[in-house]
Amino acid sequence: MVCLHATSGAKEARTLERRYYNILIFIVISLSVLLLCQAIGLWVNNTIPQNTTLELSRFVHLTHLRNFGGVFGLAQGSGWLFGLISIGLLVGVSAYLIVNSTLKRYEYICFGFVVGGGASNITDRLVYGSVIDFIDIQQIPFWHYVFNTADVMIHLGIWPLLIISFVLNKTATDRETVGS
């Protein structure tokens, strides 16, 4: 009985240590993404005059635009509202990661990219009053959007989460079907 209790305590300690390590990974990725996105945005702001384009290739341009609205430039002039919503989402995601004890490491990593990118867009709104957008991909039919590094980072976090979630759910469903 004593050995079982000691083993259980050691297992709980390892689980807690793993959670703290995963939270540390989340924080490091979030801060790294935030700093990288802000550094690139600062470079764009200081190098490319607003509303001008630097053509890197036929397909990739750097076009310095300001987004005073939300995603895809919707609701121009309501950036403050999107900023408030974003702050709420980032606080919610961070709390979810800290409170939930059943998450896998990849979730901390992916959410690190999402929170870092979101925090960068919020920082842009606070510092500049708008989001600095500059990645302008050409030659894509029906695509006329300009976005930034933070948006890329958010997608780098969201898409693996979605894909892995669907794959894991399908695998679990397949196992349940076979077991029935």
Secondary structure by P-SEA (a helix, b strand, c coil): caaaaaaaaaaaaaaaaaaaaaaaaaaaaaaaaaaaaaaaaaaaaacccccbbbbccccccbbbbbbccccccccccaaaaaaaaaaaaaaaaaaaaaacccccaaaaaaaaaaaaaaaaaaaaaaaccbbbbcccccccccccccccaaaaaaaaccaaaaaaaaaaaaaaaaaaaaac
